[in-house]
Amino acid sequence: MTPSNILIIILSMDENKIEFYRRIRLAVVMLCLFFFAHSTAIQGFLKLPENPAIRKLPEKYRGGEIIVVTINVNPFLPADTKIIEKVPDGWDLVAANPPLAEQPFRNMYVWKIPKKGEVLTSIKYAVSIPQGNISRKEFTGYIDIGKSIRLTISGDRHIWSE
């Protein structure tokens, strides 16, 4: 169907049909804007868990030591969802279970929810802390579902030196 055919069909419609299609189009646009603009609306629509991942940090750290960080993951996240974690600058990952899927940048690590048949319920990783670190440090993390949904990892974000 060409644009000119569509124009002829629209022009031949009576006013009631044209108004009806305008209202339908407006309703579809409004629904799309609502769902894609608000991640909480998307979470409700897709029935995503309220806390899809929760980070647990040790209470304190000391320069020169290795600490273990745990991220508890909701087992109902869709396959290929990415768990993205950024550790403080200068801190290096020395071990991870399960293994990393990728490391796009220094201090940023990515795990993926496996395909059907496998369930991921927790991620544990160890980071080496350089000597001389004596301030509060921050961890940040996200859950990327597809290309349009980004959620924040909840739980502990800060760790303090002894």
C-alpha positions in Angstrom: 0.0 0.0 0.0 1.4 3.4 -1.0 1.1 6.6 0.9 -1.2 8.0 -1.8 -3.6 5.0 -1.3 -3.6 5.6 2.4 -4.4 9.2 1.8 -7.3 8.3 -0.5 -8.7 5.9 2.2 -8.4 8.5 4.9 -10.1 11.2 2.7 -13.0 8.8 1.8 -13.7 8.1 5.5 -16.5 9.9 7.2 -15.7 12.2 10.1 -16.6 9.7 12.8 -14.1 7.1 11.5 -11.3 9.6 11.2 -11.9 10.8 14.8 -12.0 7.2 16.0 -8.6 6.4 14.4 -7.1 9.6 15.8 -8.2 8.6 19.3 -6.8 5.1 18.9 -3.4 6.5 17.6 -3.3 8.9 20.6 -4.1 6.1 23.1 -1.3 3.9 21.6 1.2 6.8 21.7 0.3 7.6 25.4 0.6 4.0 26.5 4.0 3.6 24.8 5.2 6.8 26.5 3.9 5.7 29.8 5.5 2.2 29.7 8.9 3.3 28.2 9.4 6.4 30.3 8.9 4.8 33.7 10.9 1.8 34.7 8.6 1.1 37.7 5.7 0.9 35.2 7.7 -1.5 33.1 8.6 -3.6 36.2 4.8 -3.9 37.0 3.9 -4.6 33.4 6.6 -7.3 33.1 6.0 -8.5 36.7 9.7 -8.0 37.5 10.7 -8.4 41.2 10.9 -5.3 43.3 14.5 -6.1 44.3 15.9 -8.0 41.4 19.4 -8.0 43.0 20.7 -7.2 46.4 24.4 -6.5 47.2 25.9 -7.5 50.6 29.3 -5.9 51.6 31.5 -6.5 54.6 31.1 -3.8 57.3 34.7 -2.6 57.1 37.8 -3.0 55.0 41.6 -2.6 55.4 44.1 -1.6 52.7 46.0 -4.6 51.4 43.3 -7.2 52.1 40.8 -9.0 49.9 37.1 -8.8 50.6 34.2 -10.9 49.3 31.1 -9.2 47.9 27.8 -11.1 47.4 25.0 -10.2 45.1 21.8 -12.2 45.7 19.9 -12.4 42.4 16.2 -13.1 41.9 16.0 -16.4 40.0 13.1 -15.2 37.9 15.0 -12.6 35.9 14.9 -13.2 32.1 17.7 -15.0 30.4 20.5 -12.8 29.0 19.8 -10.1 31.6 23.1 -8.4 32.5 24.2 -7.8 36.1 26.7 -4.9 35.9 28.9 -4.0 38.9 31.4 -1.2 39.3 33.9 -1.4 42.2 35.9 1.5 43.6 38.7 2.8 41.5 42.0 0.9 42.0 40.3 -2.1 43.5 40.8 -5.3 41.3 38.7 -8.3 40.9 40.7 -11.4 41.8 38.0 -14.2 41.7 34.4 -14.5 40.7 31.7 -17.3 40.9 30.1 -17.6 38.4 32.8 -16.4 36.0 32.5 -13.0 34.4 30.7 -12.7 31.0 32.7 -9.5 30.2 34.7 -6.6 31.5 33.9 -3.5 29.4 36.0 -1.1 31.4 38.4 -1.1 34.3 36.6 -1.7 37.6 33.4 -2.7 35.7 32.3 -6.3 35.6 29.4 -8.0 33.9 27.6 -11.3 34.5 24.7 -12.6 32.4 21.6 -14.6 33.5 22.0 -18.0 31.9 19.7 -19.5 29.3 16.7 -21.6 30.4 17.6 -24.7 32.4 20.2 -22.9 34.5 19.3 -20.7 37.5 21.5 -17.9 38.9 20.7 -17.0 42.5 23.9 -15.4 43.7 27.2 -13.9 42.5 30.2 -13.8 44.7 33.4 -12.0 43.8 36.6 -11.1 45.6 38.3 -7.8 45.2 41.9 -6.8 46.2 42.2 -3.5 48.0 45.4 -1.5 47.5 47.4 -0.3 50.5 46.7 3.2 51.7 42.9 3.2 51.1 41.4 4.8 54.2 38.2 6.5 53.1 34.6 5.5 52.5 34.2 3.7 49.1 31.1 3.2 46.9 29.9 0.3 44.8 27.4 0.8 42.1 25.5 -1.7 40.0 22.7 -2.1 37.5 20.6 -4.8 36.0 20.0 -4.4 32.2 17.1 -6.2 30.8 17.2 -6.0 27.0 18.2 -2.7 25.6 15.7 -0.5 27.3 15.3 -1.4 30.9 17.9 -0.5 33.5 17.3 -1.2 37.2 19.6 -0.5 40.2 21.1 -3.1 42.4 19.8 -2.5 45.9 21.4 -3.3 49.3 24.8 -2.1 50.5 26.5 0.6 48.5 29.2 2.0 50.9 32.0 0.4 52.8 34.3 2.2 55.4 37.9 1.6 56.3 38.8 0.4 59.8 
